[in-house]
């Protein structure tokens, strides 16, 4: 039996999709699959795909003829091509034009746009969903969205990423580094862009700055909203620190009293997964795949409701017993999540359907 050959295509390489591709590549290689990862060079430098045993080919995140030609060459001889994200799927569909190679799309996250860009995003979603033989999505609402955009076959998929490595730093050291030795520490992580809800988080911070001691909110991440957020923090005297992108965020999160996730949409949020695994109580918005992911093991609030967010944070900070119950519930919930083996087995079953349609009863 010939060796299965697959190409994994990444676009910009968000933290979640890049971690997933790294896990998937390692698992597929271990099972005898020949894996090539195509992504911008910077993504490989950050995630080290070659260390998994996969081949890496640098392909820029563009749709010009040269980039599409490079991707087309990389996909030559592949049995299955698996794109991660809408842009990657649209570009890969162009590269595969005229070839009878099945395309799988993992639709990792939902994007937002306004005005004319909203229509462009709609067209991109349609093109990506219709180009794929199978669309895999981490949440039920994304499955419904893919079907609404014309996907021939859209499925809810187990999507696991490697658990964080055990923290090396002591909790006290991490809190001292952030200036939160004698005060509660609140932690949020994400790109500093509007749909991640950090403006609402700053609104909520106005409320809890009246507590004694005043909690410190630390936000890890970079993005186009950084200057605007920092101006608000300075002008309003908010107890918030922006620490940018940095290594060891998991250690800081593990030292926090609460983790906060105020996003407009999330699938299988990395922050939520790390918080529950580490036993850090989580307050999150009830959006996207978050309720499915956390079950009863987190406090959920409406998106954009700063009052509800602030009220929930204040209540939990004043109730150590409630925090302890959430911490334990989080560990129990995390123990029931799909494993990396579950994810790899599911992806392999999809590949098998597409490459052996007669044996599986699926028409190519």
N, C-alpha and C positions, 0 to 999 in steps of 0.2 A: 504494500500500500504506500503510495507516494506521500511525502511530507506535505502537510497543509501549509500554504504560504499566505500570510495576511499582512496587510499594510495598515497601520494605525496613523490617522491624520489628525493633527492638532492645529488649531488656528493660533490665537494669541496665547493660549496656555494659561487659563485661570488656575488658581491653586487646586480647586476641586477636580477639574478635568485632568490636569497634569498628574496629580497624585493617582487618579483612577487609571490613567494610561500606564503609569509606571507599575502599578500593581498588576494590571492586566497583562502587560508585556512579560513580567517576571513569571506569572502563572502559566501563560501560554508556552513560553520557552521551556519551562520545566516539564510540560506535557508533550514536548516534541514538535511544537509548532514553530515554523520559521517566521519571525516577526521583524518587520521594518517599521520604524517610527519616523514620520515626516513632520517636522515642526520648525519654527524659527530657531536659529542656533542658540539664542539666549535661553530658550526653554530647556534645551538639553544641558546647558551649563548649570542651570538651577536644579534640574531633577535627575540628571545622570542616567538616561535611558540605556546607554551602552552597558552600564554596570549590571543590567538585568539579563544580558546575553542577547539583546536585540541589536539589530543594525540600525544606525541612525543616519538619516539623510537630511541636511538642512534645506528647508523649503520656506521662503518668506511668506508672510501673511498678506499676499496680494493676489489680485485676479488678472494681472497683465499677462500677455502671451508668454513671456519668458517664465514666469512663476508657474503658470498652468502647464507649460511644456515640461518643466522640471518635475512636477507632480505626476504627470502622465508617464514619464520615463520611470519614476520610482515605483509606479503601480504595475509596470510591465511584468507579466508572469504571475501576478497575484491571483489567488483563488477567491479571496474575499477582501474587500477594502472597507475599513471601519473608520468613519469620520466622527469626530467629537466636537459638537457645536455646529451652529447654523452656517457660519462663514466657511468652516472647513468642509461641510457637506456640499454647499453650493459650488465651491471651487473644485472639489473632487468630482462632482457630477460633470463639470466641464471637461476635466482631465480624462474622464472615462467615456466621453462621448464616442459612440460607435463601437464600444467594446462590450461584450456580454459578460461583464464582471459584476457580481452582486455588490451593492453598496448598503452597508448598515450605518445608521445614524444613531448615536446616543445624544439625545437632546438634553443637555445637562441643566440648563437654566433658562429662565424666562427673561427677555429683555424688554425695555420700555423706551418709547420715543414719542415725541410730540410733533405736531404739524406735519410738514411734508415728509419728515423722516419716519413718521409712523406708517405712512403708506409704503415706503421703501422697505421697512421692516416686515410688513405684512407680505410683500412680494417675496422677500428673502425666505420667510418661513414657508410659504407655499412651494417655492422652488426646492428647498431642502427636503421638505416632507414628501413631496411627490417623486423626487429622484431616488429615494431610498426604497430598497426592497423591504426592509424592516426598520421601524423607528423604535428605539428603546428609550424609556423615560423614567426618571426616579420618583415621579409623583403622579397621582391619578389625574390631576388637572392638566398636566403637560401631555398625558396620553390623549385626553379629550381635545386639547388644542391641536395636537398633531393630526388627529382624525378630522377635525374641522378644517385643517389646511390641506386636506386631500391625501393624507398618508394611506397607502394601500394596506399596511399592517402596522399597527402601533400597539406596543405592549408595555405594561408596567414591569420594570426590571429591577432585580436586586442589585444595588450599587454600593459596594463596600470599598473603602480605602484602608490602607494600613493604619492600625492604631498608632498614636504618637509614641515615640520612644520614652521610656521612663525618665522623669526629670532628674537631672544631676544636681541642680541647685537646691539648697534647703529653702523651705517656704519663707523663713525669716529673712534670708538673704535677698530673695526676689522682692519681698515687700519693702525692704530697706532701700533697695535700688530705685523703687518707684516713689518713695516718700510716703509710704502707707503703713508705718510700723504701729502707730497708735490710733488708727482710724480705719473704717471699713474700706475695702478695695473692690471696685466694680470694674469689670473688664469687657470690652467690646472689640471685635476684630472685623475688618473688611475694607474694601476699597472706598475711598472717600468720594462717593458719588451720590446724587440725590436719592436713588431708589433704595439705598441701604439705610435710610431713615435716621442719619446722625443729627439732622436738624431737630427732629422730634426729641432725640435723646438729650440735646442741649436744653430744649424747653423743659424737659423733666428735671434736669439738673438744677434749674432755678428753685425747684421745690425742695429738694433734699439738701441744698446748701444751708438750710435753716436748722438742720439736725446738729446735735452735739454728741460726739465729734462729727465733723463734716466728712462725708464719704468722698473718696477720690475716685473719679471715673478716668480710666486709662483707655484710650482708643489706639489700637495698632493698625496701621495701614496708610496707604498713600492714595492720592487721586486729585482730580481737578478742583474739588471743593475745599482742599486743605486751607488755603489762604482765607476763604470766607468763614470757615469754621473757627480758625484761630482768631480772626477779628472779633467774632462773637464772644469767644472765651475771654479775651482780653477786655473788651468793652463792657461786658456784663459781669466780670469778676467771677466766672464760673469755676467750680472745683474740678476741672477737666484738664488732662494732659494728652496731647497728641505725640505719640512716640515713633511714628513712621513705620516703615517695614523693617523687621528685624528678625534675627534668628532667636530661638528660644522662647517664642510666644507661648508655647504649650506650658513651659515652666511658670510663666507669669500667670497664665490662666488658672493653673492648678493652685496657685497661691491666693486666688481671688475669693471673696465672700459671695459674690454673685457674678454670673455671666449674663450679658444683655445682648439681645438680637432683635433690633427694631426694624428689620427690613420690610420693604413692600412685598417682596416675594423671595422665597427660598425653596430649594428642592430638598436635598439631603445635606443640610448645612454642615460644613466642617466644624465650625465653632460649636454648634449644638452637639455634634458627635463627641468632640473632645471634652466638652463640659460634662456631659452625662457620664462618660467613661471615667472621668477623674473625680466624680462625685461633687461637682460644683453646681449649686442650684442655678437654674436657668430661668430667666424671664424673656419670653420671645413673643413675636407677633403671630397671631393665628392665621397664617397665610400659606399658600402653596402646599408643599409637602411637610411642613413643620408639624402639624397635628398628627399626621400618620407616623412621623419619625419618633416623636417624643411621648405620644400617648398621654398618660396622666402624670408623667414624671417631670413636668415643667409647668410654670405659670404662664398662661397665654393671655395676651391682651390684644385689642384691635389695633390694626396698623394706623399710625398717625395720631393716636390718642395719647398725648403727652400726660394728661391728667391720670389716666388709668395706669400708665407705665410708672409714673412717679409714685402713685398711691401703692402699687404693688411692691415696688422697691422699698419704700418706707416700712410697709407692713412686715416684709421678710427680714429686714435689718433689725427690727424690734422683736423678732420671734425666732430665737436660735433653734427651738424644737421643730418649727416648720422647715427651716433650712436643712436640718438633719434628716427629716423625713424625705424631702426632695432629693437630697444627696443619695440616700439609699435607693429610692425609687429610680433614680437615674442610672445607677449601676445595674439594677435589675433589668431595666428597659434595654440598656446597651447590650446586655448579655444575650438578648433575643434577636438582635439585628442580624441580617445576612452576613456571612463571613466572606473573606476574599475567595475562598474555595467555592462558595455558593455562586458568587458573581462569575467566576471563571467558568464553572460548569454550565451556567446558563448561557453565557456568550458562546461557548463551544457548541451547545445544542442548537443555537441559532445558525452558526456557521455550517453545522452538519446538515440542517434543513436546506440551506441554500446551495450547498455543493453536492448533495446527494438527494435531489428532489424526488426521485422515483422511490427510493427506499423509505422516505419519510412521508410520502403521499402528497408532497407539495409540488406544484407545477412551476417550472422556471419561467 
